[in-house]
Amino acid sequence: MTIREGTIEEVVAASQHVPELVNPYEEPVYHERFQDRPHLILVAEADGKIIGFKVGYDRYKDGSFYSWMGGLLPAYRGQGIYQQLTAAMEQWAAEKGYTHMLLKTRNKLKPMIRFCLSQGYYVSGFSEHTDPMESRIYFRKALGVKSQNANAK
C-alpha cells in the first residue's frame, strides 16, 4: 500500500465505493471548493487501485486546514490506512504553516467520531438538524501535537 498525491478524478471514482458517502460529490464541486485555494488530495493505493482518500483545503483562510472529504473501502478498514492518510495530511498542513486541522462528521458516523477522538481531535462545535443522526459534529486539532491516544483503536 502506498500513499501519494492523487487527482479529483481518482477521488470521485473511489468515493462511489464508500458506503457512508451517499450521493458523493462530482468533479465540479471539487473545482468550485478549490478555486485558488491551497488544497491536498491524498490517495491510498493497493493492488493497482485506489482504496482510500483524504481531501482537504484552505477553506477559512485563518491558519486552519479543513479536512473536507475522506473514505476507505470497507475491505481495507481496520489496517491503519485511514490513520496513515490523516497523519500524512496533518504533516503536509503543518509543513505548509497551518496551525490547526478542522473537520466535521455526522452524528450517525460513530466510527469516524471515535477515530477523531483517538487521533487527538476535540469537539469544537455542533450543528443540530431535524434528524439527530444527520447533526454535524465539528472537530479541531492543533498541528504538531501528538495524541496521547494515537495508538488506541
N, CA, C and O atoms as a GROMACS GRO file, in nm:
protein
  612
    1MET      N    1   0.085  -0.117   0.000
    1MET     CA    2   0.000   0.000   0.000
    1MET      C    3   0.089   0.123   0.000
    1MET      O    4   0.187   0.131   0.074
    2THR      N    5   0.054   0.219  -0.084
    2THR     CA    6   0.128   0.344  -0.089
    2THR      C    7   0.029   0.460  -0.076
    2THR      O    8  -0.086   0.450  -0.116
    3ILE      N    9   0.078   0.569  -0.019
    3ILE     CA   10   0.002   0.693  -0.011
    3ILE      C   11   0.072   0.792  -0.100
    3ILE      O   12   0.194   0.809  -0.092
    4ARG      N   13  -0.006   0.858  -0.183
    4ARG     CA   14   0.051   0.956  -0.276
    4ARG      C   15  -0.052   1.066  -0.302
    4ARG      O   16  -0.169   1.054  -0.265
    5GLU      N   17  -0.005   1.173  -0.364
    5GLU     CA   18  -0.100   1.276  -0.407
    5GLU      C   19  -0.181   1.219  -0.523
    5GLU      O   20  -0.128   1.150  -0.610
    6GLY      N   21  -0.309   1.249  -0.522
    6GLY     CA   22  -0.398   1.196  -0.623
    6GLY      C   23  -0.468   1.307  -0.699
    6GLY      O   24  -0.433   1.424  -0.690
    7THR      N   25  -0.569   1.267  -0.774
    7THR     CA   26  -0.644   1.360  -0.858
    7THR      C   27  -0.791   1.360  -0.816
    7THR      O   28  -0.840   1.269  -0.749
    8ILE      N   29  -0.859   1.465  -0.857
    8ILE     CA   30  -1.003   1.474  -0.831
    8ILE      C   31  -1.073   1.355  -0.896
    8ILE      O   32  -1.163   1.296  -0.836
    9GLU      N   33  -1.033   1.320  -1.015
    9GLU     CA   34  -1.097   1.209  -1.087
    9GLU      C   35  -1.084   1.078  -1.008
    9GLU      O   36  -1.180   1.001  -1.000
   10GLU      N   37  -0.967   1.054  -0.950
   10GLU     CA   38  -0.947   0.932  -0.871
   10GLU      C   39  -1.036   0.931  -0.748
   10GLU      O   40  -1.094   0.828  -0.714
   11VAL      N   41  -1.048   1.044  -0.682
   11VAL     CA   42  -1.129   1.053  -0.561
   11VAL      C   43  -1.278   1.037  -0.594
   11VAL      O   44  -1.350   0.967  -0.524
   12VAL      N   45  -1.322   1.101  -0.699
   12VAL     CA   46  -1.463   1.089  -0.739
   12VAL      C   47  -1.496   0.943  -0.769
   12VAL      O   48  -1.602   0.894  -0.728
   13ALA      N   49  -1.410   0.875  -0.838
   13ALA     CA   50  -1.433   0.734  -0.871
   13ALA      C   51  -1.434   0.648  -0.744
   13ALA      O   52  -1.522   0.564  -0.726
   14ALA      N   53  -1.336   0.668  -0.656
   14ALA     CA   54  -1.327   0.589  -0.533
   14ALA      C   55  -1.444   0.616  -0.440
   14ALA      O   56  -1.491   0.525  -0.371
   15SER      N   57  -1.491   0.740  -0.436
   15SER     CA   58  -1.599   0.775  -0.344
   15SER      C   59  -1.729   0.699  -0.374
   15SER      O   60  -1.815   0.685  -0.287
   16GLN      N   61  -1.742   0.652  -0.497
   16GLN     CA   62  -1.860   0.574  -0.535
   16GLN      C   63  -1.866   0.438  -0.463
   16GLN      O   64  -1.970   0.373  -0.461
   17HIS      N   65  -1.754   0.397  -0.404
   17HIS     CA   66  -1.744   0.265  -0.340
   17HIS      C   67  -1.733   0.273  -0.187
   17HIS      O   68  -1.706   0.173  -0.121
   18VAL      N   69  -1.754   0.393  -0.132
   18VAL     CA   70  -1.753   0.411   0.014
   18VAL      C   71  -1.899   0.422   0.058
   18VAL      O   72  -1.965   0.522   0.028
   19PRO      N   73  -1.950   0.320   0.127
   19PRO     CA   74  -2.094   0.315   0.158
   19PRO      C   75  -2.146   0.434   0.238
   19PRO      O   76  -2.263   0.470   0.223
   20GLU      N   77  -2.065   0.495   0.321
   20GLU     CA   78  -2.110   0.610   0.401
   20GLU      C   79  -2.132   0.735   0.318
   20GLU      O   80  -2.205   0.825   0.360
   21LEU      N   81  -2.072   0.741   0.201
   21LEU     CA   82  -2.084   0.860   0.116
   21LEU      C   83  -2.202   0.843   0.021
   21LEU      O   84  -2.188   0.794  -0.091
   22VAL      N   85  -2.318   0.883   0.068
   22VAL     CA   86  -2.440   0.874  -0.012
   22VAL      C   87  -2.442   0.995  -0.107
   22VAL      O   88  -2.425   1.109  -0.064
   23ASN      N   89  -2.462   0.970  -0.235
   23ASN     CA   90  -2.459   1.075  -0.337
   23ASN      C   91  -2.330   1.157  -0.328
   23ASN      O   92  -2.336   1.278  -0.305
   24PRO      N   93  -2.215   1.092  -0.344
   24PRO     CA   94  -2.088   1.166  -0.331
   24PRO      C   95  -2.075   1.277  -0.434
   24PRO      O   96  -2.137   1.274  -0.541
   25TYR      N   97  -1.994   1.375  -0.399
   25TYR     CA   98  -1.973   1.491  -0.486
   25TYR      C   99  -1.910   1.451  -0.618
   25TYR      O  100  -1.830   1.358  -0.626
   26GLU      N  101  -1.948   1.525  -0.721
   26GLU     CA  102  -1.890   1.509  -0.855
   26GLU      C  103  -1.777   1.612  -0.873
   26GLU      O  104  -1.759   1.702  -0.790
   27GLU      N  105  -1.703   1.599  -0.981
   27GLU     CA  106  -1.587   1.684  -1.007
   27GLU      C  107  -1.612   1.834  -0.996
   27GLU      O  108  -1.529   1.903  -0.935
   28PRO      N  109  -1.721   1.888  -1.050
   28PRO     CA  110  -1.739   2.034  -1.043
   28PRO      C  111  -1.738   2.089  -0.901
   28PRO      O  112  -1.692   2.201  -0.878
   29VAL      N  113  -1.788   2.013  -0.805
   29VAL     CA  114  -1.791   2.061  -0.667
   29VAL      C  115  -1.649   2.076  -0.613
   29VAL      O  116  -1.619   2.172  -0.542
   30TYR      N  117  -1.561   1.982  -0.647
   30TYR     CA  118  -1.422   1.990  -0.604
   30TYR      C  119  -1.356   2.114  -0.664
   30TYR      O  120  -1.287   2.189  -0.593
   31HIS      N  121  -1.376   2.136  -0.792
   31HIS     CA  122  -1.316   2.253  -0.857
   31HIS      C  123  -1.368   2.383  -0.795
   31HIS      O  124  -1.292   2.477  -0.776
   32GLU      N  125  -1.495   2.387  -0.764
   32GLU     CA  126  -1.554   2.505  -0.701
   32GLU      C  127  -1.492   2.531  -0.563
   32GLU      O  128  -1.459   2.645  -0.530
   33ARG      N  129  -1.477   2.426  -0.484
   33ARG     CA  130  -1.421   2.441  -0.349
   33ARG      C  131  -1.273   2.482  -0.353
   33ARG      O  132  -1.228   2.556  -0.266
   34PHE      N  133  -1.200   2.434  -0.451
   34PHE     CA  134  -1.055   2.457  -0.456
   34PHE      C  135  -1.014   2.587  -0.524
   34PHE      O  136  -0.896   2.618  -0.529
   35GLN      N  137  -1.109   2.663  -0.577
   35GLN     CA  138  -1.075   2.784  -0.652
   35GLN      C  139  -0.964   2.864  -0.585
   35GLN      O  140  -0.985   2.922  -0.478
   36ASP      N  141  -0.851   2.868  -0.646
   36ASP     CA  142  -0.738   2.950  -0.599
   36ASP      C  143  -0.706   2.928  -0.450
   36ASP      O  144  -0.656   3.020  -0.385
   37ARG      N  145  -0.734   2.812  -0.398
   37ARG     CA  146  -0.705   2.782  -0.258
   37ARG      C  147  -0.607   2.666  -0.251
   37ARG      O  148  -0.618   2.570  -0.327
   38PRO      N  149  -0.512   2.675  -0.160
   38PRO     CA  150  -0.426   2.559  -0.141
   38PRO      C  151  -0.511   2.438  -0.102
   38PRO      O  152  -0.604   2.448  -0.023
   39HIS      N  153  -0.476   2.324  -0.159
   39HIS     CA  154  -0.552   2.202  -0.129
   39HIS      C  155  -0.459   2.081  -0.142
   39HIS      O  156  -0.350   2.088  -0.199
   40LEU      N  157  -0.507   1.971  -0.086
   40LEU     CA  158  -0.430   1.847  -0.092
   40LEU      C  159  -0.526   1.732  -0.116
   40LEU      O  160  -0.629   1.720  -0.050
   41ILE      N  161  -0.491   1.649  -0.212
   41ILE     CA  162  -0.566   1.527  -0.241
   41ILE      C  163  -0.469   1.411  -0.219
   41ILE      O  164  -0.370   1.397  -0.291
   42LEU      N  165  -0.498   1.331  -0.120
   42LEU     CA  166  -0.417   1.212  -0.092
   42LEU      C  167  -0.498   1.088  -0.125
   42LEU      O  168  -0.618   1.081  -0.098
   43VAL      N  169  -0.431   0.989  -0.184
   43VAL     CA  170  -0.495   0.861  -0.209
   43VAL      C  171  -0.407   0.749  -0.155
   43VAL      O  172  -0.284   0.758  -0.154
   44ALA      N  173  -0.474   0.645  -0.110
   44ALA     CA  174  -0.405   0.521  -0.071
   44ALA      C  175  -0.430   0.424  -0.185
   44ALA      O  176  -0.544   0.405  -0.229
   45GLU      N  177  -0.323   0.361  -0.231
   45GLU     CA  178  -0.332   0.272  -0.346
   45GLU      C  179  -0.276   0.135  -0.308
   45GLU      O  180  -0.169   0.125  -0.248
   46ALA      N  181  -0.349   0.032  -0.346
   46ALA     CA  182  -0.304  -0.106  -0.323
   46ALA      C  183  -0.351  -0.192  -0.439
   46ALA      O  184  -0.462  -0.174  -0.489
   47ASP      N  185  -0.268  -0.282  -0.480
   47ASP     CA  186  -0.304  -0.374  -0.588
   47ASP      C  187  -0.352  -0.299  -0.713
   47ASP      O  188  -0.441  -0.346  -0.784
   48GLY      N  189  -0.291  -0.183  -0.739
   48GLY     CA  190  -0.323  -0.107  -0.859
   48GLY      C  191  -0.455  -0.033  -0.856
   48GLY      O  192  -0.501   0.015  -0.959
   49LYS      N  193  -0.519  -0.023  -0.737
   49LYS     CA  194  -0.645   0.051  -0.730
   49LYS      C  195  -0.647   0.144  -0.610
   49LYS      O  196  -0.577   0.121  -0.511
   50ILE      N  197  -0.727   0.248  -0.620
   50ILE     CA  198  -0.742   0.344  -0.512
   50ILE      C  199  -0.835   0.282  -0.408
   50ILE      O  200  -0.949   0.246  -0.438
   51ILE      N  201  -0.784   0.269  -0.285
   51ILE     CA  202  -0.862   0.206  -0.179
   51ILE      C  203  -0.908   0.305  -0.073
   51ILE      O  204  -0.992   0.272   0.011
   52GLY      N  205  -0.853   0.425  -0.077
   52GLY     CA  206  -0.893   0.527   0.020
   52GLY      C  207  -0.842   0.662  -0.023
   52GLY      O  208  -0.757   0.674  -0.111
   53PHE      N  209  -0.895   0.766   0.042
   53PHE     CA  210  -0.856   0.901   0.007
   53PHE      C  211  -0.886   0.996   0.122
   53PHE      O  212  -0.966   0.967   0.210
   54LYS      N  213  -0.819   1.110   0.117
   54LYS     CA  214  -0.843   1.219   0.211
   54LYS      C  215  -0.816   1.348   0.135
   54LYS      O  216  -0.711   1.364   0.073
   55VAL      N  217  -0.913   1.439   0.140
   55VAL     CA  218  -0.907   1.562   0.064
   55VAL      C  219  -0.928   1.680   0.159
   55VAL      O  220  -1.021   1.680   0.239
   56GLY      N  221  -0.842   1.780   0.149
   56GLY     CA  222  -0.858   1.898   0.232
   56GLY      C  223  -0.818   2.023   0.157
   56GLY      O  224  -0.753   2.018   0.053
   57TYR      N  225  -0.858   2.136   0.213
   57TYR     CA  226  -0.822   2.264   0.151
   57TYR      C  227  -0.829   2.377   0.253
   57TYR      O  228  -0.882   2.360   0.363
   58ASP      N  229  -0.776   2.491   0.215
   58ASP     CA  230  -0.776   2.610   0.300
   58ASP      C  231  -0.912   2.677   0.286
   58ASP      O  232  -0.929   2.771   0.208
   59ARG      N  233  -1.008   2.629   0.362
   59ARG     CA  234  -1.146   2.676   0.349
   59ARG      C  235  -1.167   2.815   0.409
   59ARG      O  236  -1.235   2.899   0.350
   60TYR      N  237  -1.110   2.838   0.526
   60TYR     CA  238  -1.142   2.960   0.601
   60TYR      C  239  -1.036   3.069   0.593
   60TYR      O  240  -1.062   3.182   0.635
   61LYS      N  241  -0.919   3.038   0.540
   61LYS     CA  242  -0.810   3.135   0.527
   61LYS      C  243  -0.778   3.202   0.662
   61LYS      O  244  -0.759   3.323   0.671
   62ASP      N  245  -0.774   3.117   0.767
   62ASP     CA  246  -0.749   3.167   0.902
   62ASP      C  247  -0.635   3.092   0.971
   62ASP      O  248  -0.621   3.099   1.093
   63GLY      N  249  -0.554   3.021   0.893
   63GLY     CA  250  -0.446   2.943   0.950
   63GLY      C  251  -0.482   2.798   0.976
   63GLY      O  252  -0.397   2.719   1.017
   64SER      N  253  -0.607   2.762   0.952
   64SER     CA  254  -0.650   2.624   0.969
   64SER      C  255  -0.659   2.555   0.833
   64SER      O  256  -0.676   2.620   0.730
   65PHE      N  257  -0.647   2.423   0.834
   65PHE     CA  258  -0.663   2.343   0.713
   65PHE      C  259  -0.784   2.253   0.735
   65PHE      O  260  -0.790   2.182   0.835
   66TYR      N  261  -0.878   2.255   0.641
   66TYR     CA  262  -1.004   2.183   0.654
   66TYR      C  263  -0.997   2.048   0.584
   66TYR      O  264  -0.980   2.040   0.462
   67SER      N  265  -1.008   1.942   0.662
   67SER     CA  266  -1.015   1.808   0.606
   67SER      C  267  -1.160   1.785   0.564
   67SER      O  268  -1.246   1.758   0.648
   68TRP      N  269  -1.186   1.795   0.435
   68TRP     CA  270  -1.322   1.801   0.383
   68TRP      C  271  -1.383   1.664   0.357
   68TRP      O  272  -1.493   1.636   0.403
   69MET      N  273  -1.313   1.580   0.283
   69MET     CA  274  -1.368   1.452   0.241
   69MET      C  275  -1.267   1.342   0.266
   69MET      O  276  -1.146   1.363   0.258
   70GLY      N  277  -1.318   1.225   0.297
   70GLY     CA  278  -1.230   1.111   0.313
   70GLY      C  279  -1.311   0.984   0.315
   70GLY      O  280  -1.430   0.984   0.345
   71GLY      N  281  -1.245   0.876   0.282
   71GLY     CA  282  -1.312   0.747   0.285
   71GLY      C  283  -1.214   0.635   0.259
   71GLY      O  284  -1.105   0.655   0.205
   72LEU      N  285  -1.256   0.517   0.299
   72LEU     CA  286  -1.176   0.397   0.281
   72LEU      C  287  -1.270   0.284   0.243
   72LEU      O  288  -1.375   0.266   0.305
   73LEU      N  289  -1.233   0.207   0.142
   73LEU     CA  290  -1.315   0.094   0.101
   73LEU      C  291  -1.328  -0.004   0.218
   73LEU      O  292  -1.230  -0.030   0.288
   74PRO      N  293  -1.446  -0.058   0.240
   74PRO     CA  294  -1.470  -0.145   0.356
   74PRO      C  295  -1.371  -0.260   0.371
   74PRO      O  296  -1.334  -0.295   0.483
   75ALA      N  297  -1.328  -0.319   0.262
   75ALA     CA  298  -1.237  -0.435   0.269
   75ALA      C  299  -1.101  -0.400   0.328
   75ALA      O  300  -1.026  -0.489   0.368
   76TYR      N  301  -1.066  -0.271   0.334
   76TYR     CA  302  -0.934  -0.228   0.379
   76TYR      C  303  -0.937  -0.160   0.516
   76TYR      O  304  -0.836  -0.106   0.560
   77ARG      N  305  -1.050  -0.164   0.582
   77ARG     CA  306  -1.062  -0.098   0.712
   77ARG      C  307  -0.996  -0.182   0.821
   77ARG      O  308  -0.978  -0.303   0.806
   78GLY      N  309  -0.961  -0.117   0.930
   78GLY     CA  310  -0.901  -0.186   1.044
   78GLY      C  311  -0.754  -0.217   1.026
   78GLY      O  312  -0.698  -0.294   1.104
   79GLN      N  313  -0.690  -0.158   0.926
   79GLN     CA  314  -0.549  -0.183   0.899
   79GLN      C  315  -0.462  -0.060   0.922
   79GLN      O  316  -0.342  -0.062   0.895
   80GLY      N  317  -0.522   0.047   0.972
   80GLY     CA  318  -0.446   0.169   0.998
   80GLY      C  319  -0.424   0.257   0.876
   80GLY      O  320  -0.347   0.354   0.884
   81ILE      N  321  -0.489   0.227   0.766
   81ILE     CA  322  -0.467   0.303   0.642
   81ILE      C  323  -0.522   0.445   0.654
   81ILE      O  324  -0.457   0.541   0.614
   82TYR      N  325  -0.644   0.457   0.708
   82TYR     CA  326  -0.701   0.591   0.720
   82TYR      C  327  -0.620   0.675   0.819
   82TYR      O  328  -0.607   0.796   0.801
   83GLN      N  329  -0.568   0.612   0.920
   83GLN     CA  330  -0.480   0.681   1.016
   83GLN      C  331  -0.356   0.734   0.944
   83GLN      O  332  -0.311   0.845   0.971
   84GLN      N  333  -0.301   0.655   0.853
   84GLN     CA  334  -0.183   0.698   0.777
   84GLN      C  335  -0.217   0.815   0.685
   84GLN      O  336  -0.138   0.908   0.671
   85LEU      N  337  -0.334   0.809   0.621
   85LEU     CA  338  -0.377   0.920   0.536
   85LEU      C  339  -0.391   1.048   0.618
   85LEU      O  340  -0.347   1.155   0.577
   86THR      N  341  -0.452   1.035   0.735
   86THR     CA  342  -0.473   1.150   0.823
   86THR      C  343  -0.339   1.207   0.869
   86THR      O  344  -0.319   1.329   0.865
   87ALA      N  345  -0.249   1.121   0.911
   87ALA     CA  346  -0.116   1.167   0.956
   87ALA      C  347  -0.042   1.237   0.842
   87ALA      O  348   0.024   1.338   0.865
   88ALA      N  349  -0.053   1.185   0.721
   88ALA     CA  350   0.014   1.246   0.607
   88ALA      C  351  -0.043   1.385   0.579
   88ALA      O  352   0.031   1.478   0.548
   89MET      N  353  -0.176   1.399   0.590
   89MET     CA  354  -0.237   1.530   0.567
   89MET      C  355  -0.196   1.628   0.677
   89MET      O  356  -0.166   1.744   0.649
   90GLU      N  357  -0.196   1.583   0.800
   90GLU     CA  358  -0.156   1.669   0.911
   90GLU      C  359  -0.012   1.715   0.894
   90GLU      O  360   0.019   1.832   0.917
   91GLN      N  361   0.076   1.625   0.855
   91GLN     CA  362   0.217   1.661   0.836
   91GLN      C  363   0.232   1.762   0.724
   91GLN      O  364   0.304   1.861   0.738
   92TRP      N  365   0.163   1.738   0.612
   92TRP     CA  366   0.169   1.831   0.499
   92TRP      C  367   0.121   1.969   0.542
   92TRP      O  368   0.186   2.070   0.514
   93ALA      N  369   0.006   1.974   0.611
   93ALA     CA  370  -0.050   2.102   0.653
   93ALA      C  371   0.044   2.174   0.749
   93ALA      O  372   0.062   2.296   0.738
   94ALA      N  373   0.104   2.102   0.843
   94ALA     CA  374   0.198   2.163   0.937
   94ALA      C  375   0.318   2.220   0.862
   94ALA      O  376   0.364   2.330   0.892
   95GLU      N  377   0.370   2.144   0.765
   95GLU     CA  378   0.485   2.190   0.686
   95GLU      C  379   0.451   2.316   0.605
   95GLU      O  380   0.540   2.396   0.576
   96LYS      N  381   0.325   2.332   0.570
   96LYS     CA  382   0.281   2.450   0.494
   96LYS      C  383   0.248   2.568   0.585
   96LYS      O  384   0.213   2.675   0.537
   97GLY      N  385   0.261   2.548   0.717
   97GLY     CA  386   0.239   2.657   0.811
   97GLY      C  387   0.101   2.664   0.873
   97GLY      O  388   0.071   2.759   0.946
   98TYR      N  389   0.016   2.568   0.846
   98TYR     CA  390  -0.116   2.568   0.909
   98TYR      C  391  -0.102   2.530   1.056
   98TYR      O  392  -0.017   2.449   1.092
   99THR      N  393  -0.185   2.589   1.140
   99THR     CA  394  -0.174   2.566   1.284
   99THR      C  395  -0.277   2.466   1.337
   99THR      O  396  -0.255   2.406   1.442
  100HIS      N  397  -0.387   2.447   1.266
  100HIS     CA  398  -0.493   2.357   1.312
  100HIS      C  399  -0.554   2.281   1.195
  100HIS      O  400  -0.557   2.329   1.082
  101MET      N  401  -0.602   2.162   1.225
  101MET     CA  402  -0.684   2.085   1.131
  101MET      C  403  -0.828   2.096   1.180
  101MET      O  404  -0.854   2.090   1.300
  102LEU      N  405  -0.919   2.110   1.087
  102LEU     CA  406  -1.062   2.112   1.117
  102LEU      C  407  -1.130   2.005   1.035
  102LEU      O  408  -1.088   1.974   0.924
  103LEU      N  409  -1.236   1.948   1.090
  103LEU     CA  410  -1.320   1.857   1.012
  103LEU      C  411  -1.455   1.847   1.079
  103LEU      O  412  -1.472   1.886   1.195
  104LYS      N  413  -1.550   1.794   1.005
  104LYS     CA  414  -1.681   1.769   1.064
  104LYS      C  415  -1.731   1.634   1.015
  104LYS      O  416  -1.692   1.586   0.908
  105THR      N  417  -1.817   1.575   1.094
  105THR     CA  418  -1.877   1.448   1.057
  105THR      C  419  -2.020   1.447   1.106
  105THR      O  420  -2.063   1.536   1.180
  106ARG      N  421  -2.092   1.348   1.066
  106ARG     CA  422  -2.232   1.338   1.108
  106ARG      C  423  -2.244   1.251   1.232
  106ARG      O  424  -2.164   1.160   1.254
  107ASN      N  425  -2.344   1.279   1.310
  107ASN     CA  426  -2.369   1.207   1.434
  107ASN      C  427  -2.383   1.057   1.410
  107ASN      O  428  -2.349   0.976   1.498
  108LYS      N  429  -2.433   1.019   1.294
  108LYS     CA  430  -2.455   0.876   1.265
  108LYS      C  431  -2.326   0.800   1.235
  108LYS      O  432  -2.327   0.677   1.233
  109LEU      N  433  -2.217   0.869   1.213
  109LEU     CA  434  -2.091   0.804   1.176
  109LEU      C  435  -2.005   0.781   1.299
  109LEU      O  436  -1.899   0.843   1.316
  110LYS      N  437  -2.050   0.691   1.384
  110LYS     CA  438  -1.983   0.664   1.512
  110LYS      C  439  -1.836   0.624   1.495
  110LYS      O  440  -1.752   0.671   1.572
  111PRO      N  441  -1.802   0.539   1.397
  111PRO     CA  442  -1.659   0.505   1.382
  111PRO      C  443  -1.572   0.629   1.353
  111PRO      O  444  -1.459   0.636   1.399
  112MET      N  445  -1.624   0.724   1.277
  112MET     CA  446  -1.547   0.845   1.248
  112MET      C  447  -1.533   0.931   1.373
  112MET      O  448  -1.428   0.991   1.395
  113ILE      N  449  -1.637   0.938   1.453
  113ILE     CA  450  -1.630   1.015   1.578
  113ILE      C  451  -1.523   0.954   1.668
  113ILE      O  452  -1.439   1.026   1.724
  114ARG      N  453  -1.526   0.822   1.682
  114ARG     CA  454  -1.424   0.754   1.765
  114ARG      C  455  -1.284   0.777   1.709
  114ARG      O  456  -1.190   0.800   1.784
  115PHE      N  457  -1.272   0.769   1.577
  115PHE     CA  458  -1.142   0.791   1.513
  115PHE      C  459  -1.089   0.930   1.545
  115PHE      O  460  -0.974   0.945   1.586
  116CYS      N  461  -1.172   1.032   1.528
  116CYS     CA  462  -1.128   1.169   1.555
  116CYS      C  463  -1.078   1.184   1.698
  116CYS      O  464  -0.972   1.241   1.722
  117LEU      N  465  -1.154   1.133   1.792
  117LEU     CA  466  -1.115   1.143   1.933
  117LEU      C  467  -0.985   1.067   1.959
  117LEU      O  468  -0.900   1.114   2.035
  118SER      N  469  -0.968   0.951   1.896
  118SER     CA  470  -0.847   0.871   1.919
  118SER      C  471  -0.723   0.937   1.858
  118SER      O  472  -0.611   0.905   1.898
  119GLN      N  473  -0.743   1.028   1.763
  119GLN     CA  474  -0.631   1.093   1.697
  119GLN      C  475  -0.599   1.231   1.754
  119GLN      O  476  -0.522   1.306   1.695
  120GLY      N  477  -0.660   1.264   1.868
  120GLY     CA  478  -0.628   1.390   1.934
  120GLY      C  479  -0.713   1.508   1.893
  120GLY      O  480  -0.683   1.621   1.931
  121TYR      N  481  -0.819   1.485   1.817
  121TYR     CA  482  -0.913   1.592   1.784
  121TYR      C  483  -1.008   1.611   1.900
  121TYR      O  484  -1.036   1.517   1.975
  122TYR      N  485  -1.057   1.732   1.916
  122TYR     CA  486  -1.158   1.756   2.018
  122TYR      C  487  -1.281   1.819   1.954
  122TYR      O  488  -1.271   1.882   1.849
  123VAL      N  489  -1.395   1.800   2.017
  123VAL     CA  490  -1.520   1.855   1.966
  123VAL      C  491  -1.516   2.006   1.985
  123VAL      O  492  -1.492   2.055   2.096
  124SER      N  493  -1.539   2.078   1.875
  124SER     CA  494  -1.535   2.224   1.881
  124SER      C  495  -1.668   2.288   1.846
  124SER      O  496  -1.682   2.410   1.853
  125GLY      N  497  -1.767   2.206   1.809
  125GLY     CA  498  -1.897   2.262   1.775
  125GLY      C  499  -1.996   2.154   1.736
  125GLY      O  500  -1.961   2.038   1.718
  126PHE      N  501  -2.120   2.197   1.723
  126PHE     CA  502  -2.229   2.105   1.690
  126PHE      C  503  -2.334   2.182   1.613
  126PHE      O  504  -2.367   2.295   1.648
  127SER      N  505  -2.385   2.122   1.507
  127SER     CA  506  -2.491   2.182   1.427
  127SER      C  507  -2.609   2.085   1.425
  127SER      O  508  -2.600   1.975   1.370
  128GLU      N  509  -2.718   2.127   1.486
  128GLU     CA  510  -2.833   2.039   1.501
  128GLU      C  511  -2.919   2.038   1.374
  128GLU      O  512  -2.939   2.141   1.310
  129HIS      N  513  -2.970   1.920   1.341
  129HIS     CA  514  -3.061   1.902   1.228
  129HIS      C  515  -3.187   1.835   1.279
  129HIS      O  516  -3.189   1.780   1.388
  130THR      N  517  -3.293   1.840   1.199
  130THR     CA  518  -3.419   1.778   1.242
  130THR      C  519  -3.404   1.629   1.268
  130THR      O  520  -3.466   1.576   1.359
  131ASP      N  521  -3.323   1.561   1.188
  131ASP     CA  522  -3.288   1.421   1.213
  131ASP      C  523  -3.160   1.422   1.295
  131ASP      O  524  -3.054   1.457   1.242
  132PRO      N  525  -3.167   1.383   1.423
  132PRO     CA  526  -3.047   1.390   1.508
  132PRO      C  527  -2.926   1.316   1.451
  132PRO      O  528  -2.813   1.357   1.477
  133MET      N  529  -2.947   1.211   1.375
  133MET     CA  530  -2.835   1.136   1.319
  133MET      C  531  -2.763   1.215   1.210
  133MET      O  532  -2.648   1.186   1.177
  134GLU      N  533  -2.830   1.315   1.153
  134GLU     CA  534  -2.770   1.400   1.050
  134GLU      C  535  -2.703   1.524   1.108
  134GLU      O  536  -2.640   1.601   1.035
  135SER      N  537  -2.716   1.545   1.239
  135SER     CA  538  -2.650   1.658   1.303
  135SER      C  539  -2.500   1.647   1.282
  135SER      O  540  -2.445   1.537   1.278
  136ARG      N  541  -2.434   1.761   1.270
  136ARG     CA  542  -2.289   1.764   1.245
  136ARG      C  543  -2.212   1.790   1.373
  136ARG      O  544  -2.253   1.871   1.456
  137ILE      N  545  -2.102   1.720   1.388
  137ILE     CA  546  -2.009   1.741   1.498
  137ILE      C  547  -1.880   1.795   1.438
  137ILE      O  548  -1.823   1.735   1.346
  138TYR      N  549  -1.834   1.908   1.490
  138TYR     CA  550  -1.714   1.972   1.440
  138TYR      C  551  -1.597   1.936   1.530
  138TYR      O  552  -1.608   1.934   1.653
  139PHE      N  553  -1.484   1.907   1.467
  139PHE     CA  554  -1.363   1.869   1.539
  139PHE      C  555  -1.249   1.962   1.502
  139PHE      O  556  -1.248   2.022   1.394
  140ARG      N  557  -1.153   1.974   1.594
  140ARG     CA  558  -1.036   2.060   1.575
  140ARG      C  559  -0.916   1.993   1.641
  140ARG      O  560  -0.929   1.925   1.743
  141LYS      N  561  -0.800   2.014   1.581
  141LYS     CA  562  -0.676   1.962   1.638
  141LYS      C  563  -0.564   2.059   1.607
  141LYS      O  564  -0.548   2.104   1.494
  142ALA      N  565  -0.485   2.091   1.709
  142ALA     CA  566  -0.366   2.173   1.688
  142ALA      C  567  -0.262   2.086   1.620
  142ALA      O  568  -0.238   1.973   1.662
  143LEU      N  569  -0.200   2.137   1.515
  143LEU     CA  570  -0.098   2.061   1.445
  143LEU      C  571   0.031   2.063   1.524
  143LEU      O  572   0.061   2.159   1.594
  144GLY      N  573   0.106   1.956   1.510
  144GLY     CA  574   0.231   1.943   1.582
  144GLY      C  575   0.214   1.886   1.722
  144GLY      O  576   0.312   1.872   1.796
  145VAL      N  577   0.089   1.854   1.759
  145VAL     CA  578   0.061   1.798   1.891
  145VAL      C  579   0.032   1.651   1.874
  145VAL      O  580  -0.062   1.613   1.803
  146LYS      N  581   0.111   1.567   1.938
  146LYS     CA  582   0.090   1.422   1.932
  146LYS      C  583  -0.027   1.384   2.021
  146LYS      O  584  -0.041   1.436   2.132
  147SER      N  585  -0.110   1.294   1.972
  147SER     CA  586  -0.222   1.246   2.052
  147SER      C  587  -0.175   1.148   2.157
  147SER      O  588  -0.090   1.064   2.130
  148GLN      N  589  -0.228   1.159   2.277
  148GLN     CA  590  -0.199   1.061   2.381
  148GLN      C  591  -0.263   0.928   2.346
  148GLN      O  592  -0.219   0.823   2.393
  149ASN      N  593  -0.367   0.932   2.265
  149ASN     CA  594  -0.441   0.811   2.229
  149ASN      C  595  -0.415   0.767   2.086
  149ASN      O  596  -0.495   0.691   2.031
  150ALA      N  597  -0.308   0.812   2.025
  150ALA     CA  598  -0.285   0.788   1.883
  150ALA      C  599  -0.281   0.640   1.848
  150ALA      O  600  -0.313   0.602   1.736
  151ASN      N  601  -0.242   0.556   1.943
  151ASN     CA  602  -0.236   0.413   1.914
  151ASN      C  603  -0.359   0.338   1.960
  151ASN      O  604  -0.368   0.216   1.943
  152ALA      N  605  -0.455   0.409   2.017
  152ALA     CA  606  -0.578   0.344   2.063
  152ALA      C  607  -0.666   0.314   1.943
  152ALA      O  608  -0.663   0.384   1.842
  153LYS      N  609  -0.743   0.210   1.956
  153LYS     CA  610  -0.835   0.174   1.846
  153LYS      C  611  -0.976   0.183   1.894
  153LYS      O  612  -1.069   0.157   1.818
   0.00000   0.00000   0.00000
